[in-house]
Amino acid sequence: MPGVGLIHASIAKWRQNDIDNKVSYLATLDPEKDKEEYENIENVILEIRARVARLVELAERNSYNNPDVFHALASQANVAGERERSISLLRRAITIKPDHVLSVELLALLLEADREFEEAAEYFGKYHKLEPENGRGHARYAINLWKAGKKTAARKQFPGALEKDGISDIDRALILLFNDNPEEAFGYFNKAAKTLEDDDPTQSQKVDALIYRITADYYVDNMDASIEHYREIIAVESGAAYKENLQNIYLGDEVRIAMEKVQALTLAKYPELAPADSE
């Protein structure tokens, strides 16, 4: 019964979500002051993890080469932080069924997160063929082509992607920036930043929002504004003052270049913000 493996995989994912919730709650407790409750939750987490392991084993044993099972297991593995295992399971699903759209989409997203932009573009391209009206998929295909250095191919995709609904403000901003339209990108970068600030004003989201604002201002020559935004980032994350920490800006070379140049301008204007061990 192919459904047996899928049921096991689904329950494993539910239990993994339960683990994640408990881990988040555990982080709110003091290991000494809340010792008894802390230890009880730790033990529960260990028990659930053992159950998840058994369910995953049962799911794989009863998968009958069902791509739905491998996708469910890959989703569970990804939630558990097992990125390599998740990618391996997705590749198995796609080998069995090349047009398994959920696996194609998730594999593209994971490859992009690992900065494997060329292969991510390949799978986003497959996803775009399977779901041609999906604006988000089309946008990610175009953006990953660009990040992979295939700029001519990316430019061919930009107009069609921009015509579709469902594209996030940050994806639209990046496409407009890549397509030499920084003035129009400016509004979408700032809209994306405001959404982050309004929805979840945490430290991490604040930094992301400021990166969007810095990029927007830099490319329309609002240097004073971009410098003040960078000063805000350093106040939240002191590591932003170190040049080497900007090498892997996830959003692409254009954003990284903006950040590096604004960082230099900020530290020149506010030398007291420079790292103590810098020359």
Secondary structure, DSSP 8 states (H G I E B T S, - for coil): -HHHHHHHHHHHHHHHHHHHHHHHHHTTS-TTTTHHHHHHHHHHHHHHHHHHHHHHHHHHHT-TT-HHHHHHHHHHHHHTT-HHHHHHHHHHHHHH-TT-HHHHHHHHHHHHHTT-HHHHHHHHHHHHHHSTT-HHHHHHHHHHHHHTT-HHHHHHHHHHHHHSS---HHHHHHHHHHTT-HHHHHHHHHHHHHHHHHH---HHHHHHHHHHHHHHHHHTT-HHHHHHHHHHHHHH-GGGGSGGGGTT-TT-HHHHHHHHHHHHHHHHH-GGGS-TT--
